[in-house]
Every structure is written in C-alpha cells, then in structure tokens.
Amino acid sequence: MRMRLATLALVSLLGMAAPALADVGPGGSLQQAIAIARDFGVVGFQQVQYYDGKWEIEGRDPRGKTVNMDVDAMTGAVLKVDRY
C-alpha cells in the first residue's frame, strides 16, 4: 500500500517527465510502464502500482473510459488490457 501511494504521488508531482524516477520495480521502471500504457491510449492515470513482477495500471482513455492493464516489469509485455 505504501509503495502504491508513493508511486502515485511521484507520478502526480513530477508529471512523468522526471528522469530521476529510476527503476522502482526489479527490471522495469515506472517510466517504461507509463510509456507503454500511453501507447495503448491511456491519457490519465488513477493508480499505478508494482505487484508480483508486473505493473498494474488503472487510467482513462481520451473518451473517458476506464482502462486497466498489466505490464510485465521484466519484458514490457502487455499481459492484460480491460476497457469499460
């Protein structure tokens, strides 16, 4: 829980442009996970957390639909994308 809040706070405060956000999860960075989510159309982020080897991302697309996705922290592969 603490890591999730800290991660979300950093994303909010630094606007995803800060190179100081180095590797947070083993093998994959927060910046890489956010870039991958943006490639899938996520424009707003509600929650980003690292859990069990993957980044779990919840956000919104340009039409306001919720997007939940999982990104493998080691490979950057998108494991799941749900839109509703």
Buried (B, 14 or more C-beta within 10 A) or exposed (E): EEEBEEBBEBBEEEEBEEEEBEEBBEEBBBBBBBEBBEEBBBEEBEBBBBEEBBBBBBBBBEEEEBBBBBBBBEEBEBEEBEBE
